[in-house]
Amino acid sequence: MSVPVPLRATPRLLSDRRLTRWLLAPAACWMAVFFFIPLVLVLLISFATRGTYGGIEWIPTLDNYALLGDFLYLRVYGRSLVLATLTTVLCLVAGFPLAYYIARAPLRWQGAWILLVMVPFWTNFLVRTYAWMFILRTEGVMNTMLIKSGVIVNPVEILYSEAAVLIGLVYGYLPFMVLPLYAVLGRADFTLVEAAWDLYASGWAVFQRIILPLAKPGVIAGCVLVFIPALGAYITPDLLGGARTMMVGNLIQHEYLVVRDWPLGSAFSFVLMAMVLVAAVVYMKVKRAAQ
């Protein structure tokens, strides 16, 4: 039975370690100054008390977190979870066939298709959201086309509703689903699909037993990339939902800038961060299970 010999710290190994530390130092300082210190500050504020005219009084209290059990706030968090989940599902349903088609297209066309998927990123997200306001409003493009074609008689009121917010979220985050799916499907071995067709497998069997397992890492990554930003969305519900559809991001902004209750807004921020952390942990566990 051989006894393992411990590795000795050679001068070259020590030099490599020092070099690694020096290379990591700028990033570590940046994270400490612009992430960890503000994060700790927000955490401390979440346990403080709101001043009489706004501001902060450093009187420790748990009332800010106790208010999270209020039905009004629970409704906002529940709406955010539902809309983020629906956005993820719809992006997956719409993005999977598109990513599969691009992955199966000839190589000379794949670059063009991916370019078209990424074109919306060339325009500011705020401008694109304003464009959807012109499309969905009562006198907008959609209602005008439907009325002229005879499909409807009276305009459909979609703007400033949860449906409008959902449309905007799906439009905004669809590329985040398509790109990771394409990256995985582009490396997949489609000879397995051809073999399944040769063995007279049904279309559902081919999808369930071959295509979906091959695309599983992309599905998981895409769902996380869509769910997390959709959960904390601010611009889309603010413009397309108005005052009727408030999500967590709008609630935090309202507490900070309108009510001027910084401790309560900080508490809401940490709860949102906890929800995002849970989603990230689930993603890591599912990814390990998939491997």
Buried (B, 14 or more C-beta within 10 A) or exposed (E): EEEEEEEEEEEEEEEEEEEEEEEEEEEEEEEEEEEEEEBEEBBBBBBBBBBEEEEBEEEEBEEBBEBBEEEEBEEBBEBBBEBBBBBBBBBBEBBBEBBBEBBEEEEEEBEEBBEEBEEEEEEEEEEBBBEBBEBBBEEBEBBEEBBEEEEEEEBBEBBBBBBBBBBBBBBBBBBBBBBBBBBBBBEBEBEBBEEBEEEEBEEEEBBEEBBEBBBBBBBBBBBBBBBBBBBBBBBBBBBBBBEEBBBBBBBBBBBBEEEBBBBBBBBBBBBBBEBBEEBEEBBEEBBEEEE
